């Protein structure tokens, strides 16, 4: 069964978004970011919901679903760390998807 979870994106540069429980997402996780920005968005993961480490980075993207990365990690929660300036009028969206059968 495929599942998708959206991660809240911080409203300002140099902030972390609220953590989201992703323990129901099994196997490989496809992480997508869309929108136009200059800088880096870091996807952070945690086993305990307190201590977060970088899982993947997205640097200077442009357009809808501009970047997608797939990783095989088991995590309890994930959040977005923003180190970027968005282009005027742009909304950045981050989603995590998983599928029951992992091919990564």
N, C-alpha and C positions, 0 to 999 in steps of 0.2 A: 504494500500500500504506500503510495506517495503522499508526503506531507510537506507543507510549506509554512514557515513562521517568519513574520516580519520583525526586524529589530528596530527599535526607536533610534533615530539619528539625532544627535545633539544639535541644538539650535545655534550654537556658537562655536567658533574655533577654540581649541584647547580645552574641550570638555569631553566627558565620557557619558554615553547614553545609559539608560536604565537597563540592568540585566534582565534577560528573558530566559525562562526555563525551557531548555531544548532537550531534556532527558528523554522525551518521547521520540526524538529523531534518531533512528538507528542507521547503522551502516555508513555509507559515504554521505558526505554533506556537500551540496553544491551551494556556494556562496556567490550571490549576484549583487552588484551595485549598479544603479542607474542615476544619471544626472550629469551635469557639467560642473567641474570644480578644478581648482589648482591646489595641489598639496597631497596629503595622504589621509586615507581612512584606514584604521587598523581594526580588524575584527579580533576581539579578545575572547578567550575561553577560560572556564574554571570548572574544577571538580567539586569545590566546596561552596561556591557562590560568594566567596570572600576574596580569594587570591586569584587574579586574572593574569594570563600570559598571552602574548600575541599568537594568533593562529594563522593569519594571513594579512597581507597588505594590499591596498589598492591605491595607486598613485596617478594623479592627474587624468581623470577620465572625461569623456564627452559622449553624451547621447544616451538614449534608452538602452538599458542592459549592456552598457559598454564593456563591462568586465565580468567574467565568471571564472571562479576557481573551484576545484573539487578537492576535498581532503578526506582522509579516513581518520577521524578522531572520535573519542567517546568523551562527552562533556555533559555537565549538569546545567550550565548556563553560559550564555554568550552576551556580549555587548559590543557597541561601536565606540571607538575612540577617534575623535575628530581632530585632525591636525591639518585643516584645509579651509580655504576660502571658496564659497560657492559663487558661481556667476550670478548676476542679478536675475531675479525671477525664477531661478532654478530650484527644484526640489530634489533632494537626494533620497533614494530609497534603497534599503538593504534587506534582502530576503535570504533565508536559509531553507533549502529543500533537501529531502532525503528520499531514498527509495529502498524498498525491502531487499532488493538484490543489488549488491554492490559490485560494480565492474571497474572501480578505480584501482 
